[in-house]
Every structure is written in structure tokens, then in C-alpha cells.
């Protein structure tokens, strides 16, 4: 659990230097400079049944310089690697947006071409570099925007700006602790007294439960990814599961809320190359389910009409083997498609604002979960 200061940086720096050194050696030998990266298309995404997460297969693709279709992307990737090496040397961090602006300049007076014109060009190449070197971008001193909030009996030692600061997540008031994009480097969990983790899709519901002090009463860590979970939040959930805390997820009762759950549980296809590090296969889905509509009479008046996009998403999820292997999930998705309805987690505030607390406690007590 400990995140020692710059714990991954020496390894990251060496990998970058080896990467550049091999390219330089090929140039000196008058060979075609090249490197290999993992194919990240859907055809090379596999579900690791034993591990319970999405990962990449063995397909590789080569990028080389003396190829008109690859020369620019090859040059751009090398430029990213060089800039990240500089960041590590300087012990400075930036966002992937900041990296883009660091590299948004002309190749020279005689070349009317920028290294990058849009961030949409640089983002996938960062992922290429991660996959090629088997290293996360956080260890390249690249951060993303923070997204996610936490409250609970957890203390964190954060080394930042040359100072060490102990953060008590139980004393962050109504705002909670904003989860950083990098929860590995310079972050150490020094005291975890909570007994479980509850992930709540929407920030509004997180605020409701935080006000009620549910995390205090039930001694849990209360997390909201505020929609789709960012990789930093998913990594944090993985680390909490690693120390034995059961993870429960509470989302909307529709294909989108359920898909957010599955990205937490198995990882996502676009990040399958780091699937093992950000997936939490042991997570359980607490709700909301279509079966809840049948169980609680008041919910029958609170369903919403599912859109064609909702129904299409539900059908897509039925086609995923890591989902359709669970008959419980097949039944839930088919109910959405058959009834053309969905339900939000907010509806559980219908009878009274604190009903949602009782719903969560009953589900956990009775182990009423979906896999």
C-alpha cells in the first residue's frame, strides 16, 4: 500500500533511456529506427477468466521511421518520450494537456509542420508509449484532471512540493478528499480503519450519504467517481481491495450505470493494457437493479422511459462474454430491453431522504448483490 516518494521514477527513467538508446543504436547502424507496441484494438482485447479482468493479447505492431505512413507518429512518440524524460529529471509534473502544449511547436523554419496540431493526436501516442514500455503514464510524471471524491476512516501521507502532509479523510467536511489522478507515487496510506468501500456513482447521492454520516455509522470508505470512474479512482479502489476491504458499487439502474460498474470490476477495453492494475474483480453490485422495481412498490411509479441509445447500450452489454456469463446480469439487461424502462439511484430518496441509507444497509446485511 505504501507509495514511497518517486517509487517508480528510476524504473521509468531507465525504460525511457533504453527506448531512446535502442533507437539511437539503430540509427548508428544505419538500420530503420523502430519500436514495437501492443495492438490496442478490439481484436486484441481478451477477458482473463482466471484473473477476472480485461487485458491485451499477444498481437504487436511495429512503428518505424522509414515508412511514409508511420514516420510522423514515430517522431511524435519519440518526442513524447524525450519530454517525459525531461519531466522526470526535473521532478516536475504536468497534465496530458500540458504535455500537448509543450510539444505544440513548429519543426523548423523550413518545415511548415507542427509536431502536434491537436491533443487528439498526442493522447493515443501516450497510451502507445505506456503499452510499449509497460509503464503507466503517472510514472512518466503525467497527470489527468482529478475526478472523484472520498470520505472515510483513512489517513493518507501526501508528499507534494517537497513537503509531507498527512490528510485525514474523516475530517474533510462536506467536500471530502479530492482523489488525485496519481495514487501511487508520493502517496502512502498510513492508517485504514474502515471495513468496507462503497462506491456511489453520482456526486449528489454521495453528498446525501456524507451528510447522513453513513460512512461513520457503517465504518466504510465512501467514494464517488462522479460518473464514469477515472483511472486514478479505479486504481484507488483496486488498492483498497488489495488490503482486504470488500467493495460495493451503487449506481443507476440502467445500462450506463451498469457499464460504469463493469469498468470498475473488469477494467475497460481502451485501458486493457493496464487492466490488472485498475480492475477490481471482487467488487459486488449493490444496486439499483430492475429487480428492485419489483421489490419496492413505490419504485414502480418512478421509472423512466429508456431511450433508443439506452437500449442499444444494453444490447451491446449482453454481447460481452464477461457479462453474459452471469445469468443475473442477463436477466437485468433483458428486463431493460423488454420493459424499455430505467431507474435512477436518486429515486430511492422518494419515501424519505434517509431511505437510501436503509436500502444500502439492508443490501449489505442480506448480501443482496449482483456479481
N, C-alpha and C positions, 0 to 999 in steps of 0.2 A: 504493500500500500504506500510506502514512503516514496515521495517524489523528490529526490535529492537535487540540489542545485545543478542545473545543466547536465543532468544524468545521462542524456542521450547525445549531447553535443559532440564529445570526442569521436563516437562511432559515426555520427552523421558527417562530421568534417572529413574523416578518413574515407568514407564511402564516396564523397564528392571528389576528393583528391584522386582516388583510384579511378573514378569515372573519367575525370579530365586527363589523368596520366595515360590511360589506355588510348584515348583519342589522340593525344599528342604523339604517342609511340607509333600509332598507325600512320600519322602524317609524316613522321621522320622516316618511316619505312617506305613511304610513297604508296601506302595502301589507301583504300577508300575508308575514311573515318566512319564508324558505325557504332550503334549500340542496340541492344535488344530490350524490349519491354513486353509486358504481359498483354495479350489481347483482352480488352475490357468490354467487348460486345456481348450481347445476349447469348450468342452461340457458345461462348466460353465461360458462362456462369453456371455453376453447379451447386446443388444443395448437398452439403456434407451431412448425411443422415446420422452418423455417429456423433458428430460434434453439435449438430442442430443449428448450423448457420450457413449462409451463402458464402461461397468462395469462388475463386477463379480456377479454371482448368489449366492444362499444360500448354495451351497454344501460345506461341510467342510471335511477335512481329519485329522485323528489323527496320531500323531507321538509319539511313546512310546519307552522306553529304552529296556524293556524286550521283544524284538522281533528281531530275527536274521536279518531280512530284513531291520529293521529301526534303530537298535542300533547305527550304525556308524553315520548316518545322524543326529540322535537325539543328539549325543555327539558333532558333528561338529557345529550344530546350537547353542547349549549352549555355546560352545567355542567362537563363533562369538559374541553372546550377552555379554559375560563376557568381551571380548576385547573392544567392543564398549562402555561399561560402564566405562572402564578404560580411553578411549579416552575423554569421556565427563568430567570425574573427573579431567583430566589433562588439559582440554580445548585445546586439540590438534586435528588436523585433518589429515587424510591420504586418499589416494585413495583406491578403492576396490582392486587394485593391491597390495598396501602397506599392507592392511589387510591380504591378502593371504600370504605374506611373513612373517608377524607377527605370523602366525599360521602354518607355514611350518616347523614343527619340530617333532621329534620322541616322541611317547607316553611314552617312558622309555627304560631303558637298557634291560629289559627282554621282551619288546614288539617290534617286528620288524615291526612297522607300524607308518607312519606319520599321523598327523591329516589331512593334505591335501597334495596331490601329484601334483594336477593341479588346476589352477584358475577356470577351468570349473566346479570343484566341489563346490567351495565356492560361486560363483556368484548367482546361483539359491537359495542357502540357505539364502543369504542376503535378497532376494526377499520374501522367505518364512517368514522370521522374520518380514519384513515390513508388510506383509499381516496379520500375526498372531497378531501383536501388533497395527495395524492401525497407522503406523508411517512411514514417509519417511526416506530413508537412509541418506539424508542430515542432519536430526536431530540426527542421530547416529554418526555424525562427519565423515561421509564417502562421499568423492567426487569422481566424474568421471573426465576423461580428458575433458578439456574445448573444446568446439566446437561451433562456431558461433561468429558473429561479428555484431556490431551495430554502426550507426551514426544517430544523430538527436538532436532536441532540448529537451534534457533530462539531468538532473543532478542527480547524484547518490552519496549518502553518504555511503562509504565503511569502515566499522570498521574491521581492519585487523592488526594482530600483535600488538595489544594494542593501535593502533593509528586510528584516524578518518581522512579519506581522501575524499574530495569532487571531484568527477570526472565529468567533463563537456563533454558529448558525442558529442557535437557540435564542439569540439576543439581537436579532436583526429587524424586529418590529414588523410593521405591515408590509415592508418592501421585500424582506428576505435577502438571501445572499445571491447575487447575480453570478451564475455559473460561468466561469471563463471558458474560452474556446480550447485552451490547453490545460488539462487537469493532470498532466503527468510531470512535466518539467517545472521545477521550483514550487511544486505543490505537495504538501505532505499532510495526510490525515492523521492527526496525532491523538484523537480521542473520539471514538464512535460508541455511544451508549445506546443508540436506537436499536430496536429489534427487528424492524422491517422497513421497507421502502414502498411508498405509494406514489405512483406517477399519475398526475391528473392532466389531461390534455389541455384544458383551457385555463388561462390565467385567471379569468373571472371566478371559476369554481375554486381554484387554488386560494384566491383571496377569501372566499367564503369560508373554506375549511380552516384557513390560517386564523381568521377572526374567531372561529369557534374553538381554536386551540386543539383541534383533533389530533395533531401530531404529538402534543403534550400528553393528552389523555391516553392515547394508544401507543406512545413511545415509538413513533415512526418518523422516518425522514420523508417530508412532503415535497415533491418535485413537480414543477410544471414545465414541460418543454415549450409551452406557449405555441402549440400547434405541432407541426412536424418537428421531430427531435433533431437538433443539430448534432454533429458528430461529437462535440465536446460533452454534451449532455448524455449521449449514448455511452460514451466512454466512462463517464462518471457512474452511471447506473451499473455498467459492467464491473467496475472496481468495487462498488458496494456489494454486489452479488458475490465477488471473489472472497469477501470476508464472511460469507455465510448468511447475509441478510436476504430473506425472501422478498421478491419484487412483485408487486401487484400493479396492474395498469387499469385506469378508469378513464374511458374515452366515450365519445359519441357512439350511438348505436346506428352507424351507417358504414358504408364501405370505406370512406375516407378515414374515419376514426379508427376503424379496424385495421386499415393499412398502416397507420401510424404505429399501432401496437406491433404489427409484424416487422416493421423496420427496427423496432427496439428488440424484438425477440430473435430474429434471424439475420438482421442486417438488411442492407438494400443492394440492389443489383449494381448501382453505379459506384458503390464503395465495397464491392465484394472482395477486392484485393486486400482489404484490412478487416474483413468480416469477423474473424475470430476475436479481434480486439475491441469491437464495438457492439457485438451482438450479445444478448442475454437470453439464451435458450430456455433457462429455467423460469423466466417470467410467466406469470399467470394473468389471464384477462378477467378482471372483476366485473366489468360492465361498461357501458349499457348494452344489453342484448335485446333482440326481438322477443326472446322468451320472457323477458321482464314485462313486456307489454301484456302478455297473457297472465302473468303472476299478479301484477298490481293493477287493479281496476281503473284507478284514476289516470294511468298512462294511456289507456285506450282512447282518451279524448285529446291526447297531446301529441299524437304522431303527426308527421309532416309528409307531404307528397314527395316521393323520390323523383328526381329529375332523370332524364334520359342519360345524362353523364353519370349520375349515381349508379344507375342500373348497369351501365356498361362497365363501370369500375368493379361492381360486384361480380359480374360475369368473368372479368379478367382474373379476379382473385380466385374464383372457382377453378381456373385453369392452372394455377400454380401448384405443383406437386407437393410443396412443403406445407400448403394449406389444405388441399383436398384430401390429404392423408388422414385428416381429423374429421370424423363424421359430424362432430358437434358444430364445426365451422361450416361444413357443407350445408347443414340444416339451417343455420342462421342466415347464410348468404341466399339460400333458396327462398327463405321467408321474405327477404327484402325484395327479391325479384318477383315473387308471386303476388305479394300484397301491394307492391310499389309504394312502400312507406319507409320512413326512417324516424329516428327519435334522437333528440339531443340530451346530453347529460344534464343540462340545465333544468329539464322538466322535472327532475327529482326534487326540486325546490317547491313544486306545486302545492302539496298539502301544507307544508310549513318550511321555512328556510332551513331548519335543522334536520329535516327528514333525510337529506343526503348523507348526514353523519351516520344515522341509524342504518341506512342502506349499506354503506361501506362496512360498518362493523358487523352487520349480520352476514354479509357475503364472506367476510374473512373468517368469522366464527364457524360458519357452516361449510367452509371450503367450497363455496359455490362459484367455481371458476370455469372458464374455458381454457383449454391447453394453449 
